[in-house]
Amino acid sequence: FPRYHIGESLLPSLLPILDVLGVRERIERHGFVRKEGAFYGWGGQEWQLGFDAQGRPAAYSFQVVRSQFDHLLLQHARTQGVCVREETTARSIVFENGRATAASWTGAGGDGVTGFRHVIDASGRAGVLAARQLWTRRFHDVFRNVATWGYWGGTNPLPGTPEGAIGVFSLPDHGWSWPIP
């Protein structure tokens, strides 16, 4: 850590979770782009969405650089007593009586097994549980497509849109774009 991942446009519903984890203040101080809504241009119509509407979990969220955001979360987890293993690969989940009870792993210092009461498969595309052990991963045909991305500098926000707003635009011939400041 930090490790590269494409940026992330967080939703306001994440802020209460950051509060529960006790890391929101640290994220706030880091200086990520504050996002107060979204702007849409779709099928010839334009509209915007502000996050400050009544009943929303927060009036804003953030556009984050994933490597920095993930590193902040990892550092916070360490301060909370989490045993963090970097440069380690989860190999399999051990089941006893139909219940996941441990993970086997390989790291720079060798192999090991760590027991647990709860498991979250955060292995991403590797899918340690879903793709390699439980065989429950299913792909929906609508998502079998291609995406490209890039970074631009020296740009200005769209005038009259919420601060830090994402833009979502339909393109001719079934495409769309999603610029994120």
Phi, psi and omega in degrees: 000148353288152179232149185285135166214151176303151183302172183223137175257102186281152177262155180301335180296345178283333186300316176299329177292318177298326176296312180300320180286344180078023185242359185301316182301320179295320178294317179302315183292336186296330177096024175296158178297126179281133182243120182251008179166198183216156177235134182239139170229101189221123176060034180085357178250150178232141174201164178230159182232120175263143181277359184273007180295149180301140178092350178281152183292337178198158182273359182201173170209207184220152164263123186241150168276113189303319181300320180287315180299310180299321180294319177299317179296319180296314179300319179296317179303318178301317181294341180265008176093008179288135174279108183261130177243107177270161182051044182230140180245126173289128183262316181198165176253133180269131179247139173229125182053040177078005182242136176291126184234344183198163176236135172264145186213163175231131180223181181301328181268005180126198182255161178194175176226132178239125179276159180202165174263331182227149179226140171236123178279096179255030183275004175062224184297336178297327175053056183310313179277299189297317186268330189249344182237313183269344180055040180256357181292128178230139178255136177270133184304328182296337181263006176274081183215189184238142175230146173235159179211164179197171178240141176235151176236161176071024180263165178243150178292158175295132180295143176077013179253160179301151180305132177066017186295140168286159171241139176232120187228134172279149180240157177301153176064041168075017178258174175205160177228158184218076178288136183233122181290000000 
